[in-house]
Amino acid sequence: MNILALQWSSRLRYDKGHIGSSLSMTQHGGKAPHLVELGSFLRSRRGSLTLEIARVTPRMQQRRVSGLRREEVARLANISVDYYIRIEQGRLLPTASVIEDIGSALSLEPDEVAYLKSLANYARNPSPPTPEPSCADEAEYPNAYLRNVLDQLTNTPALILGPRTDILAWNAMASALWLDLDRLLPRERNYIRLAFLGPGRRLFTDEDWEETARSCVAYLRRTAAVNPGDPLLAALVDELMDADERFAQLWDSRVVDRQDSGRKTVLHPKVGRMELEWNFFRYTGAPEQRLLLYSAVRGSESAWRLSQLLD
C-alpha cells in the first residue's frame, strides 16, 4: 500500500466536522479522503455564513438550517444544485475555477480557497512522486546555510524549524527568551507542542496566545493536506487533540489562515514586559525549513529589555 496516500483515522469523524489526523489506507465510504474533507470544509463554512454577509434574501421566514442552503450557494456560484451537492458529499472533484466561484459565494478568505485547491490537487494526483533523500534530512537536520545565519544572530532570538515545526536548531537568546531547549528531550523540542503544552504559554497575554494557537493549528492543517503520509505529523496532531481542549476546538473549526509575521507582548519573568515582532523566513535551498526571528524596535524599552536576557 502507498503510505503517502492521505489516510484519516477513525477517531476523527468526518460527519461531525472532524478531519482525521492519523494515516491509514481506508477510503471513507469509497470516497477519496481529500474530497470528503473538501466537502466537510464547505459544509462548515456554509453553516457559519450569515445571510447578511452572503447578501441572500430569505424566501421563507422559518429556516431549519443555520447559514446558507446548498441551493443558495449553488445559485451564488452559478453552478447547478446537483453539482454542488456532489461536491459537498465528496463525490465530485471540482475544478480550480469552480472552487474560486464557490469561495466567492461563501465569502472565503484567500487562504481558505488555497486550502481547498490543495485538497483538490491531491485528490487529482493521489500518488505523489517518491520524495528525494534530502527531504528526510530537512525534517531532522538544520540546513547548513540557515545554521550559519543563526549562529551569527547573537543578539536576536532565533529558531530553525523543520516541516513539522520540530526545533532543529536555536541560539542562546531563544533559550533565554522561552526556556532552556538543551534540557528538553528531542521529541519535546517542537514549536507547536511547546506552544500548547509547554511553560512558554504563560509568557503571552491571553490575546497573543490565542493568535499563536490559531496560527499553529492552521499551519498543521495546511501541512497535513500537502504532507499526508507523515505518521509523525499525525502523531503530533493526535497528541495535541487529546491533551489540549483549545487545540481540539481550533482543529475542528478548520482554521487554515496563513500568518508569517506579527507582534506579541511577552511577559518575561526576568526582564519584564516586551513588545516583540516575529517573522518567518524561508530559504529556497531548504524549502521545508523556516527561520523564526524575534526582534524589538531599535531604541525602544523592549529592545533594551531584550538585550538583558543573557546578562
N, C-alpha and C positions, 0 to 999 in steps of 0.2 A: 504493500500500500504506500501511496505517496504521502509522507508525513508533512510535506509542505502545504498540502491542501488544508483550507481552514476547517477546523472542527470545533464546535462549541459544546461544552459539557452539558450533561443532562441536569446538573444542579442549577443551571441558569435558564429560566423558562422564556422562550420566545413569546408565547401567547400572553404572558403577564408583563411584557415590556422589558425583559431581561435579554441581554446579549451574552452568550456563553463565553467563557474565557479559556477553558481548557480545550485541548486539541484531541479530537477523536475523528474517526473516518466516517461517522454516520451522517447521512443526509437527513434533513428534517422532513419527514413525510415524503421523501422522494424529491424534495426541492433543494436547489443549491443554497447552502447556508448563507452566502453573501446576499442573495436575493431575498431571503427571509428577513435578514437584518435590515436590508434596504426598505422593505415593506413595513417592518416594525418601526423604523425611524420615521417614515412618513405618517403612520398612524399616530405616533406620539406627537408630532408637530401639528397634525391636523386637529387632534383633540384639544390642543392647548391654544389654538389660534382663535381670537375673538372675531366676531362678525364685523366689528368696527374697524379693526386693523385690515381685515380682508376686503372691506368695503362691499360686503354682501348684504342685501336687503332680504330678511327672512320672509318666506312665503306663508309661514304659519306662526301663530303666536306661541303655541306649545311646541317645544323641541325636546325630543327624547335623548339627544346626544349633545355632549359639550363640543364646542368648536364647530368646524365645518363638516357637512356631509360629503360623502365621496362624490356625489353628482355635482356639488358646488365647486369642489376642487377641479373636477374634470372640465367643467364649464370655464373656469378661470384659466385653466391651462390649455384650453382649446383642443382637448382630446376627448374621445368617447368615454362614457362612463364605464363600459365593459373593459376598455383598455386600462383605465386607471385602477379598477378593482383588481385586475390580474396582476398589476404591478404591486399593489399593496399585499396581495396574497402570496407574493414570492413566486409567481408562475410565469412572469414575463420579464425579459431583460430590456429595460428602456435605453434608448439612445441618449447621447450626451445632450442633444438639443431638447429632448423631451424632459430630461432631468432639470435642465435650466428653466423650462416653462413651468414645471411643477414647483420648482424652487421659488419662482416669482409668484405663483399662485399662493404659496404658503408663507410668503414673506421670509424666506430663509436667508440667513447670513451667507456671505461668500464661502466661509469655511465649512458651513453645513452642506452647501452644494458640492464643494470639492470632496467632502467625505462620501457623499452619495456616488459621485463619479468614481471614486477609488473602489468602492464596493462593486459597482457595475463593471469596472475594468477587470477586477479579479474574477468575477463570475464569467466574464467573457474569455478569460485566459486562466483557467483553473490550475494549470500545471506550469508554474514559473520555471525558468531555467535554473539549473543547479548553481548555487552561489559559488563564487570563486573562493579559493582557500583564504584569501586576505580578509574576507568578510568575517570569518571566525576570529581572526586576530583583532579586528576592530571592536569586537564585543568584549575582549579580555585585556588588551594591552593598549596603552595610550600611543597615539601616533607620535613619532619622533619629533616632527616639527612642532606639533602642539605642545609636547612636553618641553621643548626648548623655550617656547614662548612663555609657558607657565613658570619655568624656573627663573625667568628674568623679571617676573612680576612680584617683586619683593614687598611692595607697599600696597598691593591690591589683592583682596581675597579672590582666589581663582580655583576652579574645579574643571577637570576634563570628564565629561560624561559619555558613557557608551550608549548604544541604541536602546537599552532597557533602563537608562538613567543610572546604571551602575557607576560609582565614582571610581574612575580608573587612575586618577592622579589628583593631587591637591598640593597647595603650598601651606606654609606655616600660618599665613594670615587667615586662610579659610578655616583651619582648625581653631584658631583663636576666636574667630567670629562665631562659629557654630558649636563645635565640640571636637575633642581630640580624636580625629579619624584613625590615627595609628592604633588606638586601643580597641577598635571595633574588629569583629571577625569579617572576613571578606564578604560573606553573604549579607552582612548588615550594612555594608557600605553601598547603599542605594539611595539616591537623592529623594525619590518619591516615597520610599518606605520610611525614611527618616522624617520626611515632611509630615506624615500621618502618625507614625508610631514613636518617633524619636523625641528627645528633650528639646530640640530646636523649635518645636511647636510653641513653646512658651515665650520665645523671643519676639513673636509677632503680635500686633494688635489683632483683635478679632476680625476686623475688616480685611486686613492684609493677609491673614492666614486663610480666610475664605477664598480670596483671589488666588492664592497659591494652590490651595486644594483644587479649585476648579481647573486651573491651567494644567496641573499634574494629571488629573483624571482625563482631561481632553487629550493630552499627549498620549497617554496609554491607549485610549480607544482608537486614535488615528494610527498608532503603531500596530495595534492588533489587526487593523484592516490591511496593512501593507506587509506585515510580517506574520502571517497566520500560522506558520509552522514552528513557532518558537515555544517549546514547553516551559522554558524558564520564565518567559513573559507571562504565560498562562498561570504558572505557579504564583508569581508575584500578585497578579490580579486576584486569584483565589484567596491568598493570604490576607490581602487588604479588605476584600469583601467580608471575610469572617471577623476581622479584628477591629474594623472601624465603621461605625454606622454612617458617618457622613460620606465616606468613600463610597459605600454601597448606594446611598441616595444619589450621589452625583453620577455614578456609573449607570444606574437605572434611568436617569434623566437624559442620558445620551448627549452629554456636553462634548463638543468637538472643536470649539473655537481655538484658534492658534494665538499664542502670545509669546513673543520673543524678547520683549523688553518691558520695563516698568519701574515703579518706585515702591519702596517698602519702608515702613517705620520699624526699626529694630530696637527692642528694649533689652540692651545688653547688661548683664549683672555686674560687669567690671567697669565699663566706661559710660553707661547710661544710654540715653535715647539718641538714635541716629537716623537721619533721613538718607537712605541709600538708593541709588539707581542700580538696576541689574540688567544685563544684556547677555543673550546667547549669540555666539559667533560660530559660524560653520566654515570649515576648510575643505575645499574641493578635493584635496588629496586624501581626505578621510571623511567622506560624506556621512558616515554613520556616527561620527563623534561630534560633540559640541563643547565649546569652551564657554564656561559661565563665569562672568566677572561681576563683582560688586564694587561700586565706587561712590564717592560723595563729591558734591560741588566744591571745586577748589576754593580755599579760603574760608569755607563755612565752618561752623561749630562742629558739624558732623564729620568733616574731613579731619579736624584736629582730634576728635574722639577716636576716629578710625586709626589714626597714626599711633594711638596709645595702646592698642591691643597687645602688642608684643613687649611693652615695657614692664 
